[in-house]
Amino acid sequence: MSVEVKDLQNKLYEMHPEIKSHGLDLSLDFDKGKDAWIVGLKKGSHSLTTHLESKDAEDCLNGVKCVYLGVQISQFIKNFEA
């Protein structure tokens, strides 16, 4: 399965509505060398970068919630939400 950036972005917004509700900026870039998506979250001067393995990205598009990414998003919000 080929993952398109816009499809993955839309699915992440759908599965993790806290991204938008907390005003986080989301960026996605594919790293061929790591065979993983680089997921960036930013709010103001605070940022977090994490990886989403290709298999996890495919699962995400198939409706399987990525627990690791959800934990990362929650931790980011907890640490930096004013």
Secondary structure by P-SEA (a helix, b strand, c coil): ccccaaaaaaaaaaacccccccbbbbbbbbbccccccbbbbbccccbbbbbbcaaaaaaaaaccccaaaaaaaaaaaaaccc
